[in-house]
Amino acid sequence: MIYIANPEFDEAEKSAVTDVLDSGMVADGEIVRSFEDEFATYCGTEHGIATSNGTTALHAALEALDIGDGDTVLTTPFSFIATANAIRFTGAEPVFADIDPQTYNLDPEAAAEVARESDVDAIMTVHLYGLASDLDPLADLADELNIPLIEDAAQAHGATYNGTRVGAAGDVACFSFYPTKNMTTGEGGMITTDRDDVANRARRYINHGRTDTYEHAEVGHNYRMTNIAAAIGREQLNKLPGYIEARRANAARLTAGLADTPVVTPTEPAGRDHAYHQYTIRAPDRDDLDTYLENNGVGASVYYPRCIHTQPAYDGVTCQARHAEIAADTVLSLPVHPALTDSDIDHIIEVIQNYA
Ligand SMILES: Cc1ncc(COP(=O)(O)O)c(C=O)c1O
């Protein structure tokens, strides 16, 4: 079976973890600080704040921006549910705008319409599947409304927008290091920002609001990363450029091979380097194709079969999101990870050709 994800570790991660275990300093510590600095440098931001996962990164980032009870945050309904849940954790409510059907990301025009109608307090865009959102118009909208822009970059380590890596465009960005992501720490997350105030507050929120050894300025959480996770993360970060190159090469081979089939292959708009966290096609008979692939040794997957506003947990939330709803019925992600061989990719192409 060719799996949809296949995280890879070698001697580098094993020896880094062994060093941490030997040191006895296994919880938050110096290795986390080094990982934060290195990840912030990679993204081109002043600060990196490591967290226990991507969801806690989003929650702490929103808190650091003072989003809370009674606020509303504009976002996409076509994402992993953590995007909206993090908004709700603060006491705020998500307000959804439709996506661009080509890129699957928040459509800046739909966002502008909803943001003005609903008087929102922040915008959270998601770089879905590893493709940067259209950041310039979203940043302009946030500036015009004088509200913060948050990047949910959980899927987009290494993606670029006009030559700059995601993570530095908004007031704050959040990444996930879950094992299916472009790089992993097992579980883990990172907040990146240039804003000193946001960095300081986020750092407090992830550590019980601590300002001194036994002084706590506000009620915070334990959202800290461990040295063990950070040790893995530092090695994975070294490998990230190679991983992205391999994902992009695999995606190019898939796109060339699928050219004469009826499936719609992913778009890469000018000025945006797709990081191909997922290689997502569209097929009208998506579920049949998914089963056919599975029966022929290819583990494809649907991200996401339901929009967030149609989930039972968001019962009562309404929005105009026709493109998002069509995407939920038609998208299918194919394996594109760096561990694939050329013959794996040729097999995926052949199965889809045979199906067609
Ligand atoms: C778009 C998006 N946001 C947030 C998250 C949450 O990250 P984590 O699973 O590390 O909590 C994920 C991860 O699956 C994600 O894909």
The ligand as a Gaussian input file, in Angstrom:
#p B3LYP/6-31G(d) Opt

LIG

0 1
 C       -5.261000      23.790000       8.915000
 C       -4.946000      23.215000      10.269000
 N       -5.049000      24.002000      11.345000
 C       -4.746000      23.551000      12.572000
 C       -4.320000      22.262000      12.771000
 C       -4.063000      21.793000      14.174000
 O       -2.784000      21.275000      14.362000
 P       -2.540000      20.094000      15.423000
 O       -3.115000      18.848000      14.873000
 O       -1.046000      20.056000      15.545000
 O       -3.194000      20.521000      16.693000
 C       -4.157000      21.412000      11.681000
 C       -3.647000      20.041000      11.854000
 O       -4.116000      19.054000      11.524000
 C       -4.501000      21.890000      10.384000
 O       -4.394000      21.114000       9.312000

